[in-house]
Amino acid sequence: MNDSRHYVRVPHVAGLQLLDGESGEGLLKFETRNLSPGGALVETGFHLLVGMRFRVRCELAPEEFIDAEAEVMWVSGDPKTTETGDRSTMGIRFVDLGADDARRIEKFVRAHAA
C-alpha cells in the first residue's frame, strides 16, 4: 500500500471551527482527532463535500489557535448525518497555512510524537 502522507500525525482532540469568510466568526464547530502540519482528522455532525474549501481556526492549546484555509480530502459517514444526528469523519488538508502557524504545529507534533 502506498501511503502518500508526508507528515507525522499525533492524536489531538481539540476544537476546530469553520469560519465565515467575511466576518471571521465561527459558523460550524468540529472536533479534531489528530493533527499534522498538513491537515487534520475531524469528526463532526455535518457532512461536507470532498473538495470544499473554507477557513478554519484550530485550537492547538488552551487559548492558542492556528488559522488556515482547508480543503476536505475525504469523508466517511452517511451524507444524511445532519438529519440523523450521526457523526462524519473527514480528512482535511491545510492549503494555506502561514509560516508561523506551520512552525507552531511542527513544534507541537514533535513534542507529542510517540
C-alpha distance (Angstrom), angle and dihedral (degrees) to the residues before:
residue distance angle dihedral
M1 . . .
N2 3.80 . .
D3 3.80 111.9 .
S4 3.79 107.7 -159.4
R5 3.80 94.0 -171.1
H6 3.77 114.1 125.1
Y7 3.80 100.1 -173.4
V8 3.78 137.2 65.0
R9 3.80 111.3 -116.5
V10 3.77 126.1 -150.0
P11 3.79 129.6 -165.2
H12 3.79 108.5 -97.7
V13 3.80 123.7 166.3
A14 3.78 107.5 -167.8
G15 3.77 143.3 126.1
L16 3.79 122.1 -78.7
Q17 3.79 123.7 -175.9
L18 3.77 129.5 -158.6
L19 3.80 103.6 -137.2
D20 3.77 131.6 -143.2
G21 3.81 106.3 -111.1
E22 3.79 94.6 -134.5
S23 3.80 106.9 34.1
G24 3.81 99.3 28.1
E25 3.81 89.5 -133.7
G26 3.79 119.2 143.2
L27 3.82 112.1 -100.6
L28 3.81 103.9 173.0
K29 3.79 130.3 18.6
F30 3.79 123.0 -141.5
E31 3.79 133.8 172.9
T32 3.78 123.0 -128.2
R33 3.81 121.2 -136.0
N34 3.79 97.8 -174.7
L35 3.78 137.6 1.8
S36 3.78 139.0 -154.1
P37 3.80 135.0 164.0
G38 3.82 86.2 -98.5
G39 3.79 98.8 53.1
A40 3.78 146.6 -65.0
L41 3.78 144.4 -92.0
V42 3.80 106.3 -120.4
E43 3.80 133.3 -166.9
T44 3.79 119.5 -158.7
G45 3.77 146.3 155.0
F46 3.80 89.2 -123.1
H47 3.79 126.3 80.6
L48 3.80 110.5 -141.7
L49 3.78 124.9 -173.3
V50 3.79 125.6 -107.0
G51 3.79 108.8 -101.2
M52 3.82 95.9 29.2
R53 3.80 113.0 138.8
F54 3.79 126.3 -156.7
R55 3.79 143.6 147.7
V56 3.80 116.8 -93.6
R57 3.77 136.7 -169.9
C58 3.79 113.5 -154.0
E59 3.78 125.2 -167.3
L60 3.80 108.8 -126.7
A61 3.80 95.5 174.8
P62 3.81 132.8 -16.8
E63 3.81 106.5 -53.1
E64 3.83 91.2 -2.3
F65 3.80 117.9 108.1
I66 3.78 140.7 172.1
D67 3.80 123.7 -149.7
A68 3.79 123.0 -152.2
E69 3.75 145.1 149.6
A70 3.80 108.5 -107.2
E71 3.79 137.0 -168.3
V72 3.81 127.5 -152.6
M73 3.82 106.4 -120.3
W74 3.81 99.8 176.8
V75 3.81 139.6 -5.4
S76 3.79 130.9 -153.3
G77 3.78 119.4 -166.7
D78 3.76 142.5 53.3
P79 3.81 115.4 -48.4
K80 3.83 86.1 -135.1
T81 3.82 90.4 63.1
T82 3.79 92.9 122.0
E83 3.81 91.7 53.4
T84 3.81 97.4 43.0
G85 3.80 98.4 41.7
D86 3.82 91.2 -122.7
R87 3.80 123.0 135.4
S88 3.80 129.6 -112.7
T89 3.78 126.4 -153.2
M90 3.80 119.0 -143.7
G91 3.76 136.6 -176.5
I92 3.79 110.8 -140.7
R93 3.78 126.2 -169.3
F94 3.79 122.8 -150.8
V95 3.81 105.3 -126.7
D96 3.80 98.2 172.3
L97 3.77 114.3 29.7
G98 3.77 121.6 157.4
A99 3.81 118.3 -120.2
D100 3.82 92.9 -115.1
D101 3.81 92.4 50.6
A102 3.82 91.1 46.6
R103 3.82 90.4 53.1
R104 3.81 91.1 48.3
I105 3.82 91.3 52.2
E106 3.82 91.6 46.8
K107 3.81 89.9 51.0
F108 3.81 90.3 47.9
V109 3.82 92.2 49.8
R110 3.82 92.7 48.4
A111 3.80 90.3 50.6
H112 3.83 93.1 49.7
A113 3.82 102.8 35.9
A114 3.80 113.7 118.7
